[in-house]
Amino acid sequence: MANSALNRKFDRIRALEEAGELKPLTGSRALRKMMNNRLAMVGVVIFLIILLSAIFAPLLTAHSPTKIDLRSMLQSPSGEHWFGTDKTGRDVFARVLYGGRVSILVGLGSALLAALIGVGVGCYTGYKGGILDVIALRVSEIFMSFPQIILVLLLVSIAGQSLANLIVIFVLTGWGGMYRLARARMLSLREEEYVQALRSFGISTPMICYKHILPNALGPIMVNITLTTAMFILAEAGLSFLGLGVPLNIPTWGNILNVAKDLRVLQNNWWMWLPVGMVISLFVLSVNFIGDGLRDSTDPSQQG
């Protein structure tokens, strides 16, 4: 019964092919699979909405994120102030939009820089081996032996609060994971036949590593970048909530949440912390959805 139904299906496909009505699939299979993943597409839409809103913030609000207006203190959401105002009369909607610029810069910028360092070192040392590989591996183990949040708190207390310091600290604490992932992929790929053929032709080591092997290892690396971005955004929000992140005079999502340490604000002024909390949650969820979609679409074992 099942075989007859399968044969009928093949017959219909053959008839469509003979009639010229069945067009061959073109383009990237991974891209098609990514676009067929509904959660990933929802994540892309949410990500783009929040990212573009932060970039084009001056077009969406006429209020300044730092202007103090004592006559408008603690106003609830209204037509003039969509997310209300805070204790000093600053527009919360404007602070969420402009704060997204800094928070996304910290999260995405730190993840990309950590990937640049980790992947660059991991690809070369993983392929070449030797003393450089041993040294890089031991250095990464030193950074990864400490709980990341503890190491970040320690470095922030030593280096001081600033946007540049926070990005540098995130890069220092995040490159190890990228390095080990790139190194592991390189160890598994360097014995492939095409790599041995390239080596026999006398092609240089950097050319083999970065031009021929690295493109075959980009799938899990891209997934790791998305997950690291979400982790860094949450870390910045947590540090700024504690008063240890970006200086309070710079609007970020974490600095906006800083007011939620006051119990009276939590009970009586929900608009000062709930909207930004929802934006952070939506953005992190969207990044995770994109990461899951990339993982499924680039995993060779799930290609069909």
C-alpha positions in Angstrom: 0.0 0.0 0.0 2.7 2.4 1.0 4.8 1.4 -2.0 2.0 2.0 -4.5 1.3 5.5 -3.0 5.1 6.3 -3.3 5.1 5.0 -6.9 2.1 7.2 -7.8 4.0 10.2 -6.3 7.0 9.5 -8.4 4.8 9.1 -11.5 3.4 12.6 -10.9 6.8 14.1 -10.5 8.0 12.4 -13.7 5.0 13.7 -15.6 5.7 17.2 -14.4 9.3 16.9 -15.4 8.4 15.7 -18.9 5.8 18.5 -19.3 8.5 21.0 -18.3 6.4 22.3 -15.4 8.8 21.2 -12.7 11.5 23.9 -12.3 14.8 22.9 -10.7 15.7 24.5 -7.4 18.3 27.2 -7.6 20.2 29.1 -5.0 21.6 28.1 -1.7 20.0 25.1 0.0 20.9 26.5 3.4 19.3 29.8 2.6 16.1 28.1 1.5 16.0 26.0 4.6 16.6 29.1 6.7 13.7 31.0 5.0 11.4 28.0 5.6 12.1 28.1 9.3 9.3 30.2 10.7 10.8 30.9 14.1 14.1 32.1 12.4 12.1 34.4 10.1 10.2 35.8 13.0 13.6 36.4 14.7 14.9 38.2 11.6 11.8 40.5 11.5 12.0 41.4 15.2 15.8 41.9 15.0 15.5 44.2 12.0 12.6 46.2 13.6 14.6 46.9 16.8 17.9 47.5 14.9 16.3 49.9 12.4 14.4 51.7 15.1 17.6 52.3 17.0 19.4 53.4 13.9 16.7 55.8 12.8 15.7 57.0 16.3 15.7 60.7 15.3 13.0 60.0 12.8 10.8 58.2 15.3 10.9 60.6 18.2 11.6 64.3 18.6 12.6 64.0 22.3 16.2 63.9 23.5 17.2 60.8 25.6 19.2 63.0 28.0 17.2 66.2 28.2 15.9 66.8 31.7 12.4 68.3 32.1 11.4 68.6 35.8 7.8 69.7 34.9 7.3 66.3 33.2 8.5 64.0 36.0 7.0 60.5 36.3 4.3 60.9 33.7 2.6 57.7 32.6 2.5 56.7 28.9 0.5 59.2 26.8 0.3 60.5 23.2 3.3 62.8 23.8 5.4 60.4 25.8 4.7 56.9 24.5 6.6 55.1 27.3 6.1 57.8 29.8 8.9 59.7 31.6 11.4 58.9 34.3 12.3 60.7 37.6 13.9 63.6 35.8 11.4 64.0 33.1 13.4 62.3 30.3 11.3 60.5 27.7 11.6 56.7 28.2 10.7 55.9 24.6 13.6 58.1 23.3 16.0 56.5 25.9 15.0 53.0 24.8 15.6 53.8 21.1 18.9 55.6 21.6 19.9 53.1 24.3 19.5 50.3 21.8 22.3 51.8 19.7 24.8 51.4 22.6 23.5 48.1 23.8 23.5 46.5 20.3 26.9 48.0 19.6 28.3 46.5 22.8 26.7 43.1 22.2 27.2 42.7 18.5 30.5 44.6 18.3 32.1 42.6 21.1 30.9 39.3 19.6 32.3 40.1 16.2 35.7 41.3 17.7 35.9 38.1 19.8 35.1 36.0 16.8 37.7 37.8 14.7 40.4 37.1 17.3 39.3 33.6 18.3 38.7 32.4 14.8 41.8 34.0 13.4 44.0 32.4 16.1 42.1 29.1 16.2 42.2 28.5 12.4 45.9 29.0 12.1 47.1 27.2 15.3 44.6 24.4 14.8 45.9 23.8 11.3 49.6 24.4 12.0 49.8 22.8 15.5 53.1 22.9 17.4 54.1 25.2 20.2 51.8 28.1 19.0 48.8 25.8 19.3 49.9 24.7 22.8 50.4 28.3 24.0 47.1 29.6 22.6 45.2 26.6 24.0 46.7 27.2 27.5 45.9 30.9 27.4 42.3 30.2 26.4 42.0 27.7 29.2 43.2 30.4 31.7 40.4 32.8 30.6 37.8 30.1 30.5 38.7 28.6 33.9 36.9 31.6 35.6 33.2 32.1 35.6 32.7 34.8 33.0 30.5 37.1 35.1 33.0 37.0 37.9 35.9 37.8 35.6 33.9 40.6 34.0 33.1 42.1 37.4 36.8 41.9 38.4 38.1 43.5 35.2 35.5 46.3 35.3 36.4 47.1 38.9 40.1 47.3 37.9 39.8 49.1 34.5 36.9 51.4 35.4 33.5 52.1 33.8 33.5 53.1 30.2 32.0 51.9 26.9 35.4 51.1 25.4 36.6 49.2 28.6 33.4 47.1 28.6 33.8 46.1 24.9 37.5 45.2 25.6 36.6 43.2 28.6 33.8 41.3 26.8 36.3 40.5 23.9 38.9 39.3 26.4 36.4 37.0 28.2 34.7 35.8 25.0 37.4 35.0 22.5 38.3 31.7 24.2 35.1 29.9 23.2 35.4 31.1 19.6 39.0 30.0 19.5 38.2 26.5 20.7 35.3 26.1 18.3 37.4 27.2 15.3 40.4 25.0 16.4 38.2 21.9 16.8 36.7 22.5 13.3 40.2 23.0 11.9 41.5 19.8 13.5 38.7 17.8 11.8 39.0 19.4 8.4 42.8 19.6 8.0 43.0 15.9 7.1 40.5 16.1 4.3 41.7 15.0 0.8 41.2 18.5 -0.7 43.5 20.0 2.0 46.2 17.5 1.3 45.9 18.2 -2.4 46.3 22.0 -1.7 49.3 21.3 0.5 50.9 19.2 -2.3 50.6 22.1 -4.7 52.6 24.2 -2.3 49.9 26.7 -1.4 50.8 28.7 1.7 49.4 27.9 5.1 47.4 31.2 5.6 45.8 30.7 2.1 44.8 27.1 3.0 43.5 28.1 6.4 41.5 31.2 5.7 40.5 30.8 2.0 39.9 27.1 1.6 39.1 25.6 5.0 37.5 28.4 7.0 34.4 28.7 4.6 33.6 25.1 5.4 33.6 25.9 9.2 31.6 29.1 9.1 28.2 27.4 10.0 28.8 26.7 13.8 30.9 29.9 14.1 28.0 32.0 12.9 25.7 30.3 15.3 28.2 31.0 18.1 28.4 34.7 17.2 24.6 35.1 17.4 24.4 33.3 20.8 27.4 35.3 22.1 25.7 38.6 21.0 22.7 37.7 23.1 24.9 36.8 26.0 26.8 40.1 25.9 23.6 42.2 25.7 22.3 40.4 28.8 25.6 40.9 30.5 25.7 44.6 29.7 22.2 45.0 31.0 23.0 43.1 34.2 26.2 45.1 34.8 24.5 48.4 34.1 21.6 47.4 36.4 24.2 46.9 39.2 25.9 50.2 38.3 29.0 48.6 37.0 28.5 48.8 33.2 28.4 51.7 30.9 28.4 55.1 32.8 24.9 56.1 33.9 25.0 59.3 31.8 25.0 57.2 28.6 21.5 55.8 27.8 21.6 52.0 27.4 19.0 49.4 28.0 20.8 48.3 31.2 21.0 51.9 32.5 17.3 52.4 31.9 16.7 49.2 34.0 18.9 50.6 36.7 15.9 52.5 38.1 14.1 49.2 38.8 16.4 48.7 41.9 13.9 51.0 43.7 11.0 49.1 45.1 8.7 52.1 44.8 9.5 52.3 41.1 8.7 48.6 40.6 5.3 49.0 42.4 4.2 52.4 41.1 6.0 53.3 37.9 5.9 50.2 35.7 6.5 52.2 32.5 10.1 53.0 33.6 11.2 49.4 33.5 8.7 47.1 31.8 9.0 48.4 28.1 12.8 48.3 28.1 12.6 44.8 29.7 10.3 43.6 27.0 12.6 45.1 24.3 15.6 43.3 25.7 13.7 40.0 26.0 12.4 40.3 22.4 15.8 41.2 21.0 17.6 38.4 22.8 14.8 35.9 21.7 15.1 37.1 18.1 18.9 36.6 18.1 18.4 33.1 19.6 15.8 32.2 17.0 18.2 33.4 14.2 21.0 31.3 15.8 18.8 28.2 15.9 17.8 28.7 12.3 21.4 29.1 11.2 22.4 26.0 13.2 19.6 23.9 11.5 20.3 25.3 8.0 24.1 24.9 8.1 24.3 21.5 9.8 25.3 19.0 7.1 23.6 16.1 9.0 20.2 17.8 8.7 20.4 18.7 5.0 17.8 17.0 2.9 
